[in-house]
């Protein structure tokens, strides 16, 4: 073949390939044709109403969609999957999928993608991560696309998208409104004990469920009147909230529990949770404090709510202390405590081992910290009660618990609990049963003291030294909590 013939053939072949590609791209896929028939029009020109949600709302979106499309709702919904390359790693929008060409290709049917969320107990909820509901609601027809959030590493956090396409925009607005209402009604977190933690690669905020032990009032040994005051401020408000709102009283409030490690702060929090059943409890500590901005909206949505911030001194150290820079998490905490309507029943419980370094702004306004209660190292009577408490269930062989009141002076409840636990272990190993003698308790004391002063302090012995020296004039109180601004439940130290 002559050279000019070869060139002509090549040009014609290229035109043929280009034409085939153009036809392939413009040819509607079966899923696109189905959507066109369902919506009675061209989907690429129809309005799309979009709602975005945080990653932790994914289970609530799922249960809301299930409620909206449940049998008996008057709606029929067919869930189909969508085929897109790398869809779990990119922010694919419905408009991208509807485009005849572009980086995401054409709308084609594929598998429905699910992601599992662990709820309370052993319950696992499979949530649609990528899929489309083709919905018929009487004479109204529309489609609901669920996309993401993608599993990306680094960069800005991309949210879960729910997009409604319909011939009339008002249909999409109505469906999104119904979805949000159903999410509030069926919220999987309401009334549970939860915590917020960074998700994979720190990109997404996830919520974890927890189970708190049932703590009885007799399990808590505090100075006389301390627990009464905490109960009245925490539980009393919750039980009489209707009367207080009618009287124009604000329901959001704060309690600070301070004292050495092991004196019962966490135990008191768990007891309060058992006294307010049906109340959502949000636990915040460690890395979760970095998600403080998310806590306020969640607490408002799930009210009545108790927000527990353990070791608050980690983010609320007093500004102006040597070497102390401004902590943005402190301002976020203050904003969350302030940004609540008066009729929203949210209780903040803060705990700390270092009240002397707390920021004064925590007590600057009512509704932040209204009640401060010290949980000190127990006195002789308290130690006697604690010994009796943690000896329950043990078979004591000639043990006089009163004889251990003086040797445990300076010990925390946590130390006494560990002391009797270790004595039971020693007795079990020695005698084949937890029949405890005084010698077992004394051996346990020797073992706990074997590591020196540091070991004793770790297990809660002699931790009263955590407090700064008492001022020369006036009673000791946490920094930033001047008398008259808060109620100081200050007990006499032993």
Buried (B, 14 or more C-beta within 10 A) or exposed (E): EEEEEEEEEEEEEEEEEEEEEEEEEEEBBEBBEBBBEBBEEEBBEBBBBBBEBBBBBBBBBBBBBBBBBEEEEEBEBEBBBBBBEEBBEBBBBBBBBBBEEEEBBBBBBBEBBBBEBEBBEEEEBEBBBBBBBBBBBEEBBBBBBBBBBBBBEEEEBBBBBBBBBBBEBEBBBBBBEEBBEBBEEBBBBBBBBBBBBBBEEEBBBBBBBEEBEEBEEEBBBBBEEBBEBBBEBBBBBBEEBEEBBEEEBBBBBBBBBBBBBBBBBBBBBBBBBEBBEEBBBBBBBEEBBBBBBBBBEBBBBBBBBBBBBBBBBBBBBBBEEEEEEEBEBBBBBBEBBEEBEEBBBBBBBBBBBBBBBBBBBBBEBEBBBBBBBBBBBBBEEBBBBBBEBBBEEBEBEEBEBEEBBEEBBBBBBBBBBBBBEBBBBBBBEEEEEBBBBBBBBBBBBEBBEEEEEEEBBBBBBBBBEBBEEEEEEEEBBBBBBEEEBBBBBBBEBB
